[in-house]
Amino acid sequence: MLKVKVGMTGIKGMLNFKNMGKTREKHIQKGSENDITAEYKINKMAELLHPLSQKMIVQDVIDYSEAGAKTYVLKKADGSAAAWFRPGQYVSVRIKTEPETNYVTRPYSISSSPMETKDGLVKITVKKTSEGFVSNYILKHWEKGSEVEISGPEGSFYYEKLRDHKNVIAVAGGSGITPFLSMAKAISEGIEDFNLTILFGNRTKDSILFKNEFDEICSKTDKVKVIHVLSEEKNFSEDPMFETGFITSEIIKKYAENHSGDYSVFACGPSAMYSFLKGEIEKLGLARKDVRFEIQGALRLEGGKDYSLTIRTLGSEKTVPVLAGETILSAIEKSGVKCPARCRGGECGWCRSKLISGIIYIPEESEFRRFGDKRTNYIHPCVTFAESDVIIEVPAEK
């Protein structure tokens, strides 16, 4: 038989353990009845940094008519500071285009500096496109004094010194320049510390967005350089700030060689640019972690057929058409059913929904689901296309 001698310390421990329930109850009864979460500093900080939404007023509109774009200066409606963000992140704009339709969302990269959030300011730039339903609505209806709603900052398209090289070659096309303007401002203000060389693709010199802003930034710091690559003008051969043609692997290598050491490539622009650029970047032989593509936003496919989509949410069920080429999220929004959404590029998972039945297609470049979600049939409707009649269960709007 095992004999164990228990001293006074051990006896006290056993008694304390025996009386633990009564002791806890005494402390609970002595505690305050006030809701500590309302004043809990960590909760307050999380709410400031990651708000679900921000009510804003359009303070000013800057018109870049030659480039077919406008910058909207948004200010917090209550006069408080806006949520701080990492240069390169985006906000999701939530609008209602018609009184009888549901709210829809679209992501727009922030083009301002994080420093401006202290004054409650966030700037986004919207460019007119032939298929830009929401963008064209904003360009037509938003004016000084308009009340608008945006999300907190989202996305992972920003410089991270633990992951990215000190030298970054940024490739931009059209309005894809906006996150790089934010990065350039942050570098000039000392918020970020890396070397940024921007290869900015446009058709003509007149269509260049933010040229004056970049010229001013480059005059203040030698860490930011901008090279304009023009596809339809060829009379800048002697100007070191201009290249002609398209942004190829040769041009990227040319400016990467101006820096010593390794480099990262960041790219943001239209889908046509991505299709061309991915083949060019492969020629560079870079590691996968050294290449960053910003999410493309709303997708559309050519061809296909119309199918039916049955949407289940909060105990109700509705069947609507999903048209050829449109995403399941687009069909949900047109149906009037509320579905949370942010990035519209498959990355954030905000619209994550359960696929009950049906055949679907997700483009490889937009496949960001976790392994567990793939096994349990969860999808991101913003990048999912129907290839048969589909039934899904969507979450309640957050």
N, C-alpha and C positions, 0 to 999 in steps of 0.2 A: 504494500500500500504506500502511495506517495503522500508524505507528510509535508505540508506547507505551513510555515510560520508566518502569520500575518501581523505586522507591527501596527502601531497607532496610526502611522501615515496611511497604510493600506485600508484600515478600518474606516478612517475619515473619508477616503476616496469612495468606498462602497456606499457609505451613508449619503455622501453628496450625490452619487449616481442615483440612489434610491429616491432621493427627494428632488431630483432635477425638475420633474414636472411641476411640483408645487413652487419651486424657486422661480421658474420661468413665468408662471402665472402671476406671482407677486410683482415681478418686473413689468409685465404687460399692464397690470392694473395701475401701476404708478406712472406709466407712460402717458404722453400727451395724446389727446384725441384728434389733434390737427393732422391734416393730410400732409405728410412730410414730402411727398413727391412734388407738390406745388412749389416748394422752395429748394428742392434738392439741386445743388449746383451742377451736377453732371447732367441731369435731365434738362436744365436750362441751356447748358452749353450745347447739348445734342440738338435741341430745338433751334438754336441759332444757326448751327452749322448745317443741319440737314432738315430744313422745314419741308413739309409735304407740299406746301404752296406758299407763294408770295404775292400779295395784292400790290399791283403797281399802277402808276399813272404815267402815260407817255408825256415826258417833260419836253422833249424836242424831237424833231425829225430832220435828219441830214440827208439831202437828196443827191445821189450820185447818178444823175440822169444819163450820162454817157455810158455808164456801165449797167444801167437798168436795175439799180439797187437803191435801197434806203437803209440808213442806220437809225434805229429807234433807241432813244435815250430813255430808259425806264427808271422811275424813282419810286421807292417804297411809299405806299399811300399814307402810312401812318407816320412817316418822317424818321423811322428807325433805320438802323444799318441793314443793308442787304446781306444775304448769306455769303460768307467768304468762299472762294473757289480756287481750284488749281488752274493756272493758265492752260487752256486747251479744252476745258470742260464745256458742257452745253447746259442749257435749260430747256425744259419742255413747255411749250406754249399751249395753253388750253383755251380754245375758242368755241363759240357757237355761231355757225355761219347763217343759220336760219332759225326763226323762233320755234318751228315745229321739229327741228332735228336735234339729235343728241350732241353733246360736246365732243370735239375731236382734239387730238394733240399732235404736235409736230415739234421735233427737236431743232434747236438753232444754237450753233456755237456762240459762245460769249466773245465779243470782240474788244471788250474793255479790259482795263487792268484790275487786278484784285484790290488795289488800293482804293478804287472808286467806290467799293462796297461800303466803306466807312461813311460816305455821304449818302448811302442808300441807293446808289446808282448801279445799273447793269445795262450794258449795250448789246444789242443783237443787230445783225445785218441781214436783210431779206432781199433776195435777188429774184427778179421776174423770170419765170420759165414757162414754157408752153404747156406743161402738164402739172404745174405747181398750183393745185387747187387751193390749199391753205395759204401759200405764199402770196398768190395773186389776190386773195381775199384781204390779207393783211395790208398789202400795198395800196389797195383801194379804200379800205375803211379806217385804218388806224390813223389818227391825227393827234395833234397836241391836245391833251386833256382826256384822251380815251382811257378808260379803266380796263386793265388787262390782268390776267393771272398767269404766273409762271411757276414752275417747280423750283425746288432747290437745285444746286449744281449737281450734275450727273456725269458719268462717263469716266473712262480711264485713259483718254488720249492726252496725256501730259508727260512732261519730263520727270523722270525719277532717277536720281543719281545712283541709287543702288542697283539699277537695272540698265540704264542707258549710258552710252559713252558721252564724254564731255563735248565732243563735236557732233552736231546734228545737222544733217542735210534734210531740209524740209521741201517737199514737192507739193505745190498747190495749183489748183485750177479753178478759175472763176471765184465764186463765193467761198470756196474751200480755203481761202486765205485767212478767214476770220480767226481761227484758233491760233494761227501763227502771229497775227497782229497782237493778240493778247500776250503771247509768250514774249514777243519782242519788247512790248511795253514793260513787262515784268523784269526782263533782263536790264533794260536801261534804268529802271528804278531800283535795282539791286535786290529785288525779291528772288529772282532766279539767277543761277550762275552756270551758264554753259554757252558754247559758241554755236550760233544759229545762222546757217547759210540757207536762204530761201530761194528756190528755183520756182518762179511764179509764171505759169503758163497762161497766155491770153492770145486772142486773135490779133488785136492791133494795140497800138500805144494808147489810143483813146479809151479802150475798154478796161484799162488797168484800175482796179480798186485800191484805194488808200495809198496811192503813190506819194502824195505830199506827206502823209503821216509817216511812212517808212523812211522817206528822205530825212525827215527831222530826227527820227530815232537813230538812223545810221550816222548822223552828224554828231550825236552825243556819245556813242559807244562803238568801239571797233569789234565788239562781240556779235554784232548783227550785220549781215550783208544780204542784199536782195539783188538777184539776177532775174531780169525779165526775159522770158523766152516767148517770142512772138511767132505764131504760125503763119500769119498772112502779111507780114512786113519783113523786108529783107535788106533795108538800108541802114542798119545799125552795126555793121561789121566792125567799125572802128571804135565803137562805144563799149567800154569794158563792162557796163551794166546791162547789156543786152545780148541775147543770143537769138538765132532764128531757127525755125522748125519746131520740133517737138522735144519733150524732155526724155532723152534716151539714157542708156547706161553710160555712154561715152561722156555726156554732159555731167552726169552725177559724179563719175570718176574724176573728171577734170577739176571740179570744185572741191571734191573730197581730198584731193592731193594737196590743196592749199593748207591743210591741217596735218600736223604730225600725229601719228597714232590712228587707232580705230575710230569708226564713226557709226552712228545710227541713222536710219532713214525713216522719216515720218512723212506720211502722205495723206492729203485730204482734198477731195474734189469730186466731180461727177463720176458716175459708173463707167462711162466710156473711157475716161482717163485711167481708172483703175484697171480695166481690162487690158489696155495697152501697157501700163506701167508695170504690172505684175511680171510680164514676160521680160521686160528690161531689167528689173531688179534681180530676177533669177540669175542673170548673167554676171552679177557682181559677186556672187558666191558668199553672201553675208549669212551669218547665223540667223535662225528664225527669230530669236529674241531681239535682234538688232533692226527689225523692220516692223513698223507700226502703221496700220491703216485705220483711219477713222471710220466708224460705222457709216454705211451708205444711206441710212434713213429708209423711207418708204420704197418698197420694191414693186416691180410689175413685170410679168413675163409675157412673152409673145405667144400667141396660139392657145391651145387648150380648149376645154369645153365648159359649159355652164353646168353647175350641179346645185343640189339643195344642201342647205346648212341648217341643222337643228341646234339651237342654242339653249342650254339649260343653265339657269342661274337663280339662286334664292327661291327654289321650289317652283319656279315657273318654266315654261318651255315655249319656244317660238321657232318656226321654220321659215327661212328666207332663202332667196337665191344667192349663190356666190358665183359671180361672173368669171368668164375665162380671163385669166391673166391677173386677177386681183387677189390680194391676200385675204385670208380668213378674217383678219382684224378689220379690213376695210368693209367687208360684208357685215360684220357685227355692228360697226359704227353707223352704217347706212340704215340698219334695221331699227335703230333707236335703243338697243340694249346697251346698258352701261358696261364698259370693260376698261379696266385701268391700263394705261399705256404710257411709255416715256420715250425710249430711244427709237423705236420702230425699225430697228436693225438687228434684233435678235439677241442683243448683248445684255441688257439690264434685267430681263426676266420679269418685268413688272406685269406683263400680260399673261404670264404662265397659266396655262389652262389644261384640263384633262381631256384627252382624246378618248371618247367612248367607243366610237367605231368609225371606219372609213379609211380610205387610202389617201395619204398626203405626200407632198413633196417639199423638201427644205433645201435650198441651194447650199452647196458645201461651204461657200465663203460666209454664209450667215448661220452656220450651225454652231451655236454657243451653249447648247444645253449641257447640263451635267450628265454624267454617265447614268446616275440613278434615275434621272428624269426620262432618259431614253428607254430604259428598261421598264418603267412603269407608265409609259405612254403619256407623258406630259409634253406639251408643245408650247412654242411661242407663236401665237397666231399672227404676229406682225410680219413674220418671214415664212409663213406656212401657206402652201397652195393646195387646194383640193384636187384630187384626181379621181374622186368618186363622191357619192353623197356622204356627208360627214355629220356626225353628232359629237358635240363637245360640251363640256361643262366649264363655264368661265367663272372666275372669282368675283366677289362683290367689289365694286369700285372703292378704292382706298380713300 
